[in-house]
Amino acid sequence: MADQKERILVVDDEERIRRLLRMYLEKEGYEIEEAEDGETALQKATEGDYTLVILDVMLPGIDGVEVCARLRQFKSTPVLMLTAKGEEVNRVQGFEVGADDYVVKPFSPREVIYRVKAILRRSSATAYLTKESGTSNNIVFPHLTIEHDAHRVLAGGHEVSLTPKEYELLHYLAVSPDKVFSREELLKDVWNYEFFGDLRTVDTHVKRLREKLNKVSPDSASMITTVWGVGYKLEVPK
């Protein structure tokens, strides 16, 4: 059972979907709150403290993509988006503005639970503890430290708040410093999706990651290097 302190905001304009998700999520021990439109969702998500937001793309007023984009200006709360079948454009837009995963309607409630747990495992500070080995999973470079056991990033000695997907992207690059990864490789390995050549979501996340690092340590931000015509790498200062 999940920790009762884990609160999830379910946002959908269809009451039956909210009721269905609430029933299954509460059965897993999560505390659920609801919103039926974008404006209410944005207010609750920015003012409240949620472990995760489940966010429908098609909402009255402000749509889900815009809600996610505005939320990302203030918080790194993980976002699981709900999209109707065939709405690939909306799905790509969702990833571009910082969504962590998506589920296509009509969905199986068990699939939603699986994806919720997967996102929370990735974002949890205790998800990467290695009690048996007793070894440290820290990655330390000049200007940048990734404390994988604590799921924490320090740039120039300052802690940086990242979304789960931003963290995964940075960690993936850092595990193989100076190795160039194509956008296709990053999309496949970090997002586990292939978007038929639409690679903007990688560029957007790299841009956002650099911006966050740059606020506290320009030196760390400059380590994420664009290799024109190929992709990206994390370059270690010589």
C-alpha positions as CSV (number, residue, x, y, z in Angstrom):
1,M,0.0,0.0,0.0
2,A,1.2,3.5,-0.7
3,D,2.0,6.0,1.9
4,Q,-1.1,8.0,2.8
5,K,0.8,11.2,2.5
6,E,1.1,10.6,-1.2
7,R,-1.6,12.9,-2.7
8,I,-2.6,12.7,-6.3
9,L,-4.6,15.4,-8.1
10,V,-6.9,13.8,-10.8
11,V,-8.0,16.3,-13.5
12,D,-10.6,15.3,-16.0
13,D,-13.9,16.9,-17.1
14,E,-15.7,13.6,-17.1
15,E,-17.0,12.6,-13.7
16,R,-17.1,8.9,-14.5
17,I,-13.4,8.9,-15.3
18,R,-12.5,10.8,-12.1
19,R,-14.6,8.4,-10.1
20,L,-13.0,5.4,-11.7
21,L,-9.5,6.7,-11.1
22,R,-10.3,7.7,-7.6
23,M,-11.6,4.2,-6.8
24,Y,-8.6,2.4,-8.1
25,L,-6.0,4.9,-6.7
26,E,-7.6,5.0,-3.2
27,K,-7.5,1.2,-3.2
28,E,-3.7,1.5,-3.6
29,G,-3.7,3.8,-0.6
30,Y,-3.3,7.2,-2.3
31,E,-5.1,10.3,-1.1
32,I,-7.1,11.7,-4.1
33,E,-8.3,15.2,-4.9
34,E,-10.2,16.2,-8.1
35,A,-10.5,19.0,-10.6
36,E,-12.8,19.2,-13.6
37,D,-11.3,22.1,-15.5
38,G,-7.9,23.6,-16.3
39,E,-8.2,26.7,-14.2
40,T,-9.2,24.8,-11.0
41,A,-6.5,22.3,-11.7
42,L,-3.8,24.9,-12.1
43,Q,-4.8,26.7,-8.9
44,K,-4.8,23.5,-6.9
45,A,-1.6,22.2,-8.4
46,T,0.3,25.4,-7.8
47,E,-1.0,26.1,-4.3
48,G,-1.2,22.5,-3.1
49,D,1.5,19.9,-2.5
50,Y,0.8,16.8,-4.6
51,T,3.0,13.8,-5.3
52,L,1.6,13.5,-8.8
53,V,-0.9,15.1,-11.1
54,I,-3.0,13.0,-13.5
55,L,-4.0,15.5,-16.2
56,D,-6.4,15.1,-19.2
57,V,-5.3,16.9,-22.3
58,M,-8.8,18.0,-23.4
59,L,-10.2,20.3,-20.7
60,P,-12.7,23.2,-20.7
61,G,-11.0,26.5,-20.5
62,I,-7.3,26.0,-20.2
63,D,-6.3,22.7,-21.8
64,G,-4.0,20.1,-20.2
65,V,-1.0,21.0,-22.2
66,E,-1.2,24.7,-21.1
67,V,-1.9,23.6,-17.5
68,C,1.3,21.5,-17.5
69,A,3.3,24.4,-19.2
70,R,2.2,26.9,-16.5
71,L,2.7,24.4,-13.7
72,R,6.3,23.9,-14.8
73,Q,7.0,27.6,-14.2
74,F,6.5,27.0,-10.5
75,K,6.8,23.3,-9.7
76,S,8.5,20.1,-10.7
77,T,5.5,17.9,-9.6
78,P,5.4,14.8,-11.9
79,V,2.6,14.8,-14.5
80,L,0.9,11.8,-16.1
81,M,-1.2,13.0,-19.1
82,L,-4.4,11.4,-20.4
83,T,-4.8,11.6,-24.2
84,A,-7.5,10.4,-26.5
85,K,-6.5,7.7,-29.0
86,G,-4.9,9.2,-32.1
87,E,-3.9,12.5,-30.4
88,E,-0.2,12.1,-31.1
89,V,0.3,15.8,-31.6
90,N,-1.1,16.5,-28.1
91,R,1.0,13.8,-26.7
92,V,4.2,15.3,-28.2
93,Q,3.1,18.7,-27.0
94,G,2.6,17.3,-23.5
95,F,6.2,15.9,-23.4
96,E,7.5,19.2,-24.7
97,V,6.0,21.2,-21.8
98,G,7.3,18.7,-19.2
99,A,4.9,15.8,-18.8
100,D,6.6,12.7,-17.5
101,D,4.4,10.0,-19.1
102,Y,1.0,9.5,-20.8
103,V,-1.8,7.0,-21.0
104,V,-4.1,6.7,-24.0
105,K,-7.9,6.7,-23.6
106,P,-9.7,4.4,-23.3
107,F,-7.3,3.0,-20.7
108,S,-7.1,0.1,-18.3
109,P,-7.1,1.4,-14.7
110,R,-4.4,-1.2,-14.0
111,E,-2.2,0.5,-16.6
112,V,-2.7,3.8,-15.0
113,I,-1.8,2.3,-11.6
114,Y,1.3,0.8,-13.2
115,R,2.4,4.1,-14.7
116,V,1.7,6.1,-11.5
117,K,3.9,3.7,-9.5
118,A,6.6,3.8,-12.2
119,I,6.7,7.7,-12.1
120,L,6.7,7.8,-8.3
121,R,9.5,5.2,-8.1
122,R,11.6,7.4,-10.4
123,S,10.8,10.6,-8.5
124,S,11.1,9.1,-5.0
125,A,14.2,10.0,-3.0
126,T,14.3,6.4,-1.7
127,A,13.9,4.7,-5.1
128,Y,17.6,4.2,-5.7
129,L,18.9,3.1,-2.3
130,T,21.4,0.3,-2.6
131,K,21.4,-1.1,0.9
132,E,22.8,-4.5,-0.1
133,S,25.9,-3.2,-1.9
134,G,26.6,-0.4,0.5
135,T,28.2,1.5,-2.4
136,S,27.7,5.1,-3.4
137,N,25.9,5.9,-6.7
138,N,27.2,9.5,-6.7
139,I,28.5,10.9,-10.0
140,V,30.8,13.8,-9.3
141,F,32.2,16.2,-11.9
142,P,33.6,19.7,-11.6
143,H,30.6,22.0,-11.0
144,L,28.1,19.1,-11.1
145,T,27.2,16.3,-8.6
146,I,24.5,13.7,-9.1
147,E,23.6,12.0,-5.8
148,H,21.7,9.0,-7.3
149,D,20.9,7.4,-3.9
150,A,19.3,10.7,-2.8
151,H,17.9,11.5,-6.3
152,R,19.5,14.9,-5.9
153,V,21.4,17.2,-8.3
154,L,23.9,19.8,-7.1
155,A,25.2,22.4,-9.5
156,G,28.0,24.7,-8.3
157,G,27.1,23.4,-4.8
158,H,23.4,24.5,-5.1
159,E,20.6,22.0,-5.2
160,V,18.6,22.0,-8.5
161,S,14.9,21.0,-8.6
162,L,14.3,18.8,-11.6
163,T,11.3,16.9,-12.9
164,P,11.7,13.1,-12.9
165,K,12.2,13.2,-16.7
166,E,14.8,16.0,-16.5
167,Y,16.6,14.1,-13.9
168,E,16.6,10.9,-16.0
169,L,17.9,12.7,-19.0
170,L,20.8,14.3,-17.0
171,H,21.7,11.0,-15.3
172,Y,21.6,9.1,-18.6
173,L,24.1,11.6,-20.2
174,A,26.2,11.7,-17.0
175,V,26.6,7.9,-16.8
176,S,28.5,8.0,-20.1
177,P,30.4,11.4,-20.1
178,D,31.7,12.7,-23.4
179,K,29.7,10.1,-25.3
180,V,27.4,11.6,-28.0
181,F,23.8,10.4,-28.0
182,S,21.5,11.0,-31.0
183,R,18.1,12.5,-30.3
184,E,16.6,9.1,-31.4
185,E,18.6,7.3,-28.8
186,L,17.6,9.6,-26.1
187,L,13.9,9.5,-27.0
188,K,14.0,5.7,-27.1
189,D,16.1,5.1,-23.9
190,V,14.9,8.0,-21.7
191,W,11.3,8.3,-22.8
192,N,10.8,4.7,-24.1
193,Y,8.9,6.1,-27.0
194,E,9.5,6.6,-30.7
195,F,7.6,9.5,-32.3
196,F,8.2,8.9,-36.0
197,G,11.0,11.3,-36.2
198,D,9.4,14.1,-34.1
199,L,12.3,14.8,-31.8
200,R,11.3,18.3,-30.4
201,T,10.6,16.8,-27.0
202,V,14.3,16.0,-26.5
203,D,15.4,19.5,-27.5
204,T,12.9,21.1,-25.2
205,H,14.0,19.1,-22.2
206,V,17.6,19.8,-22.9
207,K,16.8,23.5,-23.1
208,R,14.9,23.4,-19.9
209,L,17.6,21.4,-18.1
210,R,20.3,23.9,-19.2
211,E,18.1,26.8,-18.0
212,K,17.7,25.3,-14.6
213,L,21.4,24.5,-14.2
214,N,22.4,27.9,-15.6
215,K,20.4,29.8,-12.9
216,V,22.8,28.4,-10.2
217,S,25.9,27.4,-12.2
218,P,26.6,28.5,-15.8
219,D,29.6,26.2,-15.7
220,S,27.4,23.1,-15.1
221,A,24.9,24.2,-17.8
222,S,27.7,24.5,-20.4
223,M,28.6,20.8,-19.8
224,I,25.5,19.8,-21.7
225,T,26.9,20.2,-25.2
226,T,25.0,20.2,-28.6
227,V,26.8,18.2,-31.3
228,W,25.3,19.7,-34.4
229,G,23.7,17.2,-36.7
230,V,24.1,14.4,-34.2
231,G,22.7,15.0,-30.8
232,Y,23.9,15.8,-27.2
233,K,26.6,14.8,-24.8
234,L,27.7,15.7,-21.2
235,E,31.2,17.1,-21.7
236,V,33.5,17.0,-18.7
237,P,35.8,20.0,-18.3
238,K,39.4,19.1,-19.0
